[in-house]
Amino acid sequence: MHEEHRQRLRRCVIEAKGETDGALREKVFAFSAERSGGPKDGVELPGEALPGFVDTVARHAYESTVDQVEALRTEGYGDDAIYEITVLTAVSAGITRLDRALAALKEEA
């Protein structure tokens, strides 16, 4: 059951209409999962600002800064795209952490 809900949530955030394209969303989702302890797929994100922003949000969202958002704007991301990237990152990090927690519980059982 968990897997079905996980996949549905993933599809919702990646396939929804928005400012960012599907390929970028897939990369952001995978990059965030890597940063949150998921599988290491060697995903690279474009630009200079995006990797740092996604890394910060995935690992320590409270440490993200206005300067990081401004850097994304400078690279051409609008507010809607930045919001989408933030949501993708947070959902991916949350799913990854839940998966890790459930795996740990299975190991204890």
Backbone bond lengths (Angstrom), bond angles and torsions (degrees), N, CA, C in turn:
res aa  C-N    CA-C-N  psi(-1)  N-CA   C-N-CA  omega(-1)  CA-C   N-CA-C  phi
1 M - - - 1.457 - - 1.526 110.75 -
2 H 1.322 116.53 -44.04 1.462 120.31 -179.58 1.533 110.84 -57.64
3 E 1.315 117.36 -43.18 1.459 121.30 -177.90 1.523 111.34 -61.94
4 E 1.312 117.17 -40.26 1.468 121.19 179.47 1.525 110.59 -62.49
5 H 1.319 117.15 -44.95 1.473 121.18 179.75 1.530 110.90 -67.50
6 R 1.306 115.33 -39.28 1.466 120.85 179.34 1.520 110.54 -60.99
7 Q 1.319 116.06 -47.29 1.462 120.54 -179.30 1.535 111.44 -66.77
8 R 1.302 116.02 -37.30 1.468 119.68 178.52 1.527 110.83 -64.42
9 L 1.312 116.81 -45.01 1.460 121.02 178.52 1.522 110.32 -62.74
10 R 1.316 116.56 -43.70 1.467 121.19 178.34 1.533 110.54 -58.49
11 R 1.328 116.43 -48.00 1.470 120.31 179.08 1.526 111.30 -60.39
12 C 1.324 116.30 -40.99 1.465 120.09 -178.62 1.525 112.12 -59.86
13 V 1.319 117.20 -45.70 1.466 118.82 -176.92 1.532 112.07 -77.77
14 I 1.309 117.72 -26.90 1.467 119.52 -178.98 1.526 111.79 -85.93
15 E 1.317 117.33 -37.11 1.465 120.46 -172.90 1.524 115.01 -96.37
16 A 1.318 118.37 -6.09 1.465 120.66 -179.63 1.524 110.68 -63.97
17 K 1.319 116.27 151.73 1.464 119.94 175.70 1.516 109.30 -65.18
18 G 1.323 115.61 143.87 1.448 118.42 179.71 1.517 111.80 -178.42
19 E 1.305 114.64 -169.42 1.462 122.13 -178.10 1.525 113.10 -81.13
20 T 1.314 116.72 -30.67 1.459 120.27 -178.05 1.525 109.64 -92.21
21 D 1.315 116.50 147.90 1.466 119.26 -179.17 1.525 111.13 -84.16
22 G 1.316 114.94 163.43 1.461 121.42 -175.79 1.511 113.94 -59.88
23 A 1.330 117.34 -37.72 1.466 120.48 -178.78 1.533 110.36 -64.37
24 L 1.330 116.74 -42.91 1.465 119.78 178.50 1.522 109.90 -66.51
25 R 1.313 117.11 -40.50 1.467 119.83 179.34 1.525 111.11 -60.96
26 E 1.319 116.88 -43.42 1.477 120.81 177.87 1.529 110.16 -58.53
27 K 1.330 116.05 -44.45 1.462 120.01 -179.16 1.523 111.94 -65.71
28 V 1.328 116.78 -43.69 1.465 120.33 179.16 1.525 109.89 -61.58
29 F 1.335 116.43 -43.56 1.464 120.98 -179.67 1.527 110.45 -60.44
30 A 1.328 116.64 -47.26 1.469 121.20 -178.87 1.530 111.47 -67.65
31 F 1.327 117.39 -42.11 1.466 121.96 179.46 1.527 109.97 -60.98
32 S 1.331 116.14 -44.53 1.459 120.42 179.06 1.522 111.14 -63.30
33 A 1.337 116.30 -41.18 1.471 119.84 178.68 1.522 110.50 -60.89
34 E 1.330 116.72 -42.47 1.477 120.40 177.57 1.521 110.42 -58.49
35 R 1.325 116.05 -45.33 1.460 120.91 -176.53 1.524 112.48 -70.05
36 S 1.329 115.77 -16.41 1.461 120.99 -178.15 1.523 112.46 -102.00
37 G 1.331 116.35 12.77 1.449 120.37 177.03 1.513 115.20 97.91
38 G 1.322 116.93 8.76 1.462 120.88 178.49 1.515 111.79 -83.13
39 P 1.325 115.82 -172.08 1.467 120.92 -179.18 1.530 112.11 -58.64
40 K 1.305 115.33 142.16 1.466 121.37 178.92 1.530 108.56 -89.66
41 D 1.322 115.67 104.25 1.465 121.19 -178.61 1.520 112.82 -102.22
42 G 1.312 117.60 -2.31 1.459 120.75 179.83 1.514 113.64 69.52
43 V 1.314 117.23 29.19 1.464 121.95 -179.06 1.522 109.42 -70.12
44 E 1.326 115.06 135.86 1.463 120.43 175.66 1.516 109.25 -117.93
45 L 1.323 115.70 140.91 1.457 120.85 178.32 1.519 109.88 -103.92
46 P 1.328 117.07 149.68 1.469 120.35 -178.92 1.532 112.35 -73.23
47 G 1.312 115.05 157.78 1.453 121.04 174.45 1.511 113.31 79.49
48 E 1.311 113.90 179.60 1.463 120.32 179.25 1.521 112.02 -97.60
49 A 1.332 117.34 -34.67 1.466 120.52 -174.00 1.522 113.27 -83.24
50 L 1.329 117.49 -34.91 1.462 120.73 -172.79 1.529 113.75 -61.96
51 P 1.337 120.05 -47.70 1.473 118.75 -179.62 1.534 113.21 -58.29
52 G 1.310 117.11 -42.62 1.461 120.57 -179.78 1.517 112.50 -66.27
53 F 1.335 115.92 -40.09 1.461 119.95 179.36 1.525 110.73 -65.10
54 V 1.331 116.72 -48.44 1.469 120.47 -179.58 1.526 110.36 -62.85
55 D 1.315 117.62 -41.17 1.461 120.98 177.77 1.529 110.98 -59.91
56 T 1.319 116.71 -45.31 1.465 120.76 -179.42 1.523 111.00 -63.66
57 V 1.331 117.24 -47.51 1.462 120.09 -178.79 1.532 110.91 -64.86
58 A 1.324 117.01 -39.48 1.466 120.65 -178.62 1.530 112.35 -66.79
59 R 1.313 116.60 -37.66 1.469 119.18 -174.39 1.525 113.92 -98.82
60 H 1.342 116.77 -38.66 1.460 121.18 -175.74 1.524 108.68 -148.79
61 A 1.319 117.35 72.44 1.470 121.36 -173.11 1.528 112.78 -53.58
62 Y 1.306 116.50 -35.51 1.459 120.51 -178.46 1.534 112.57 -65.05
63 E 1.324 117.15 -13.97 1.463 120.50 179.68 1.532 113.20 -93.03
64 S 1.329 117.47 -1.49 1.467 118.80 178.70 1.527 108.69 -66.62
65 T 1.334 115.38 148.87 1.465 119.91 -172.38 1.525 111.81 -125.69
66 V 1.302 113.64 161.90 1.462 120.84 174.62 1.525 109.39 -61.46
67 D 1.316 117.42 -35.63 1.463 120.84 178.96 1.528 111.23 -61.67
68 Q 1.325 116.88 -37.95 1.467 119.60 177.54 1.529 110.66 -65.16
69 V 1.319 116.69 -41.45 1.464 120.84 178.52 1.524 109.91 -65.23
70 E 1.314 117.14 -42.39 1.464 120.67 178.23 1.528 111.19 -62.68
71 A 1.316 117.03 -37.87 1.464 121.01 177.44 1.528 110.52 -63.27
72 L 1.334 116.90 -39.12 1.473 120.06 176.57 1.525 110.39 -64.79
73 R 1.321 116.48 -41.32 1.476 120.12 177.30 1.527 110.27 -61.10
74 T 1.317 116.60 -41.64 1.466 121.15 179.38 1.527 110.84 -61.37
75 E 1.339 116.99 -32.98 1.463 121.19 178.70 1.531 112.50 -82.69
76 G 1.351 116.48 2.88 1.456 119.69 174.00 1.511 116.78 103.67
77 Y 1.328 117.31 2.65 1.464 119.77 178.22 1.521 109.54 -83.07
78 G 1.333 116.43 129.81 1.456 121.37 175.41 1.513 110.45 -84.49
79 D 1.325 115.62 173.79 1.462 120.27 -177.87 1.531 112.34 -60.61
80 D 1.327 117.99 -39.63 1.462 120.18 179.13 1.524 111.18 -64.46
81 A 1.323 116.72 -41.91 1.465 120.44 178.53 1.529 110.61 -64.78
82 I 1.310 117.34 -41.10 1.469 120.93 178.97 1.525 109.98 -63.78
83 Y 1.324 116.70 -40.79 1.470 120.34 176.98 1.527 110.16 -61.42
84 E 1.336 117.02 -47.00 1.464 120.86 179.50 1.528 111.48 -59.30
85 I 1.315 116.43 -44.01 1.466 121.32 179.48 1.532 110.21 -62.57
86 T 1.324 116.57 -40.39 1.460 121.08 179.24 1.524 111.08 -64.53
87 V 1.333 116.93 -44.90 1.465 120.87 179.08 1.528 110.60 -64.57
88 L 1.326 117.18 -45.74 1.470 120.88 177.65 1.520 111.19 -55.97
89 T 1.312 115.32 -46.03 1.456 120.85 -178.57 1.524 111.16 -62.60
90 A 1.323 116.28 -46.47 1.459 120.53 -178.20 1.531 111.85 -65.67
91 V 1.330 116.85 -42.93 1.466 119.99 179.75 1.527 110.20 -64.90
92 S 1.312 116.85 -44.21 1.457 120.74 179.25 1.528 111.09 -61.22
93 A 1.316 116.28 -46.14 1.467 120.03 179.58 1.522 110.73 -62.68
94 G 1.316 117.04 -40.70 1.461 120.69 179.73 1.521 112.43 -64.96
95 I 1.325 116.13 -45.69 1.465 120.18 178.37 1.525 110.52 -61.96
96 T 1.314 116.68 -42.96 1.462 120.76 -178.99 1.523 110.93 -62.27
97 R 1.312 116.48 -43.62 1.468 119.89 179.64 1.529 111.22 -66.90
98 L 1.330 116.92 -38.90 1.463 119.90 176.90 1.526 110.23 -62.70
99 D 1.329 116.79 -44.63 1.464 120.28 178.35 1.527 111.28 -58.77
100 R 1.319 116.43 -42.80 1.462 120.22 179.65 1.526 111.43 -65.20
101 A 1.333 116.57 -39.99 1.464 120.68 179.45 1.542 110.36 -65.60
102 L 1.328 117.16 -44.18 1.451 120.10 179.52 1.524 111.40 -64.81
103 A 1.324 116.94 -37.11 1.466 120.40 177.46 1.524 110.48 -64.89
104 A 1.324 116.80 -39.52 1.463 120.39 178.80 1.528 110.88 -65.14
105 L 1.317 116.69 -38.80 1.473 120.13 178.64 1.525 111.09 -65.51
106 K 1.329 116.52 -37.59 1.465 120.49 178.07 1.519 110.67 -64.07
107 E 1.329 116.27 -38.43 1.465 120.84 179.86 1.519 111.22 -65.45
108 E 1.320 116.64 -34.30 1.466 120.82 -179.40 1.516 111.68 -73.63
109 A 1.316 116.76 -28.49 1.480 120.79 -174.98 1.505 112.65 -72.17
